[in-house]
Amino acid sequence: MTRRAYEIRSDCNSLITKNLGHVINEVWGPYKESLGGQLPANLQTLVVSYRYSCDANYSNCADKEEFHLAKAVWSCEVAASAPGRERDLQSSGQRDLL
């Protein structure tokens, strides 16, 4: 496995390269989930998980994102566990993709 980098561009000439460190991508499910809001209960979902800023052994990752996908609906959770950063849910949301 290799280290992953991404680029941030603010215009056509400016470029900043950041490194994600070691990355783990996983897909879990299907599961039955109730995502809340006006969505029906017990939707069949897949969970796509991205862990990044992991150590060389892939055993400790500073950041994780999960996307709960159900037909044309998604919800997102972002959490950080690096020292000095919040360990709790930082942001979440859901939106009908249609």
Buried (B, 14 or more C-beta within 10 A) or exposed (E): EEEBEEEEEEEEEEEEEEEBBBBEEEEEBEEEBEBEEEBEEEBEBBBBBBBBBBEEEEEEBBBBBBBBBBEEBBBBBBBBBEEEEEEEEEEEEBEEEE
